[in-house]
Amino acid sequence: MPKGTATLIVGEYNGIPKFSINGNFIPLTGGENTVDFHYEYGKNLVFEMSGKERNDTMVVDNEVIADKYIILDSLSLDYIVIENWQLHTHIWDNFFSTNEQKTLSVPDKDNFPLWCMKLSGTTET
């Protein structure tokens, strides 16, 4: 199985959120975290944030002052690094602010290079 790396930015208010990749929980600290994981070509990668409760967001005068959240800032798979803007432009919103799950379909090894080119904006096919 190939190894991937994710860079996560963790906002902590009233504790640190929980995060898992394909059901494997990852210990996090507040701020930037770099985590390694394994994935398979042609399979889904499931990212999930949990542990957020109703009192985990501080709002003052209708403005969020502090929050419990996770931003998937970059994702490295094989020879590609998918940056923040590519994630939210081409895949899905990479900001986890609630207990939610997001799935990334990793193409098979034969289609992986074309998928990488599409994410980089070098092809429209």
C-alpha positions as CSV (number, residue, x, y, z in Angstrom):
1,M,0.0,0.0,0.0
2,P,1.3,3.5,-0.9
3,K,1.8,6.0,1.9
4,G,0.1,9.3,2.0
5,T,0.7,12.4,4.1
6,A,-1.8,15.0,5.3
7,T,-1.2,18.4,6.8
8,L,-4.0,19.4,9.1
9,I,-4.6,22.7,10.8
10,V,-6.5,22.1,14.1
11,G,-8.5,24.8,15.9
12,E,-9.0,24.0,19.5
13,Y,-11.7,25.5,21.7
14,N,-13.0,23.5,24.6
15,G,-10.8,20.6,23.6
16,I,-9.3,19.2,20.4
17,P,-11.5,17.5,17.8
18,K,-11.0,13.9,16.8
19,F,-10.0,13.0,13.3
20,S,-9.8,9.7,11.4
21,I,-8.7,8.6,8.0
22,N,-10.4,5.3,6.9
23,G,-11.5,4.7,10.5
24,N,-8.0,5.0,12.0
25,F,-8.1,7.8,14.6
26,I,-5.1,10.1,14.6
27,P,-3.8,11.9,17.7
28,L,-3.8,15.6,17.1
29,T,-2.6,18.7,18.9
30,G,-3.7,22.3,18.3
31,G,-2.1,24.1,15.3
32,E,-0.4,22.3,12.4
33,N,-0.1,18.5,12.4
34,T,1.5,16.2,9.8
35,V,0.1,12.7,9.7
36,D,1.0,9.7,7.6
37,F,-1.4,7.0,6.5
38,H,-1.8,4.2,3.9
39,Y,-4.2,4.1,1.0
40,E,-5.0,2.0,-2.0
41,Y,-5.4,2.9,-5.6
42,G,-9.0,2.6,-6.9
43,K,-10.4,2.9,-3.3
44,N,-12.0,5.6,-1.3
45,L,-10.2,7.6,1.4
46,V,-12.7,8.6,4.2
47,F,-11.8,11.6,6.3
48,E,-13.9,12.2,9.4
49,M,-14.0,14.8,12.1
50,S,-15.9,14.0,15.4
51,G,-16.0,15.2,18.9
52,K,-17.6,18.6,18.3
53,E,-20.4,19.6,20.6
54,R,-22.8,22.5,20.8
55,N,-20.6,24.5,23.2
56,D,-17.4,24.1,21.1
57,T,-17.8,27.4,19.3
58,M,-17.4,30.8,21.1
59,V,-19.6,33.5,19.5
60,V,-19.6,37.1,20.7
61,D,-21.9,39.6,19.0
62,N,-22.6,37.2,16.2
63,E,-18.9,36.8,15.5
64,V,-17.0,33.5,15.9
65,I,-14.2,34.2,18.3
66,A,-12.9,30.6,18.8
67,D,-13.9,27.3,17.3
68,K,-13.1,23.6,17.2
69,Y,-12.3,22.7,13.6
70,I,-9.9,21.0,11.2
71,I,-8.6,22.2,7.9
72,L,-7.1,19.6,5.5
73,D,-4.3,22.0,4.3
74,S,-2.5,19.6,2.0
75,L,-2.6,16.0,0.9
76,S,0.3,14.0,-0.5
77,L,-0.5,10.9,-2.5
78,D,2.2,9.1,-4.4
79,Y,4.0,11.9,-6.4
80,I,1.4,14.6,-6.1
81,V,0.8,17.2,-3.4
82,I,-2.8,18.5,-3.4
83,E,-2.7,22.0,-1.9
84,N,-5.5,23.8,0.0
85,W,-6.8,25.6,-3.1
86,Q,-6.9,22.4,-5.2
87,L,-8.8,20.6,-2.5
88,H,-11.6,23.2,-2.2
89,T,-11.6,24.0,-5.9
90,H,-11.5,20.6,-7.4
91,I,-12.6,18.1,-4.7
92,W,-14.6,19.4,-1.8
93,D,-14.5,22.0,0.9
94,N,-11.6,21.0,3.1
95,F,-12.8,22.8,6.2
96,F,-14.3,20.5,8.8
97,S,-16.4,22.5,11.2
98,T,-18.9,19.9,12.3
99,N,-19.0,16.2,13.0
100,E,-18.8,15.2,9.3
101,Q,-17.3,12.7,6.9
102,K,-15.9,13.5,3.5
103,T,-14.8,10.9,0.9
104,L,-12.1,11.1,-1.7
105,S,-12.1,8.6,-4.5
106,V,-8.5,7.7,-5.4
107,P,-8.3,6.6,-9.0
108,D,-6.7,3.3,-10.0
109,K,-3.0,3.4,-10.8
110,D,-3.5,3.6,-14.6
111,N,-5.7,6.7,-14.3
112,F,-3.8,8.3,-11.4
113,P,-1.5,10.5,-13.7
114,L,-4.4,12.0,-15.6
115,W,-6.2,12.7,-12.4
116,C,-3.1,14.5,-11.1
117,M,-3.0,16.6,-14.3
118,K,-6.6,17.6,-13.9
119,L,-6.0,18.7,-10.3
120,S,-3.0,20.8,-11.4
121,G,-5.1,22.5,-14.2
122,T,-2.8,21.3,-17.0
123,T,-5.5,19.4,-18.8
124,E,-9.3,19.5,-19.3
125,T,-9.8,16.0,-20.5
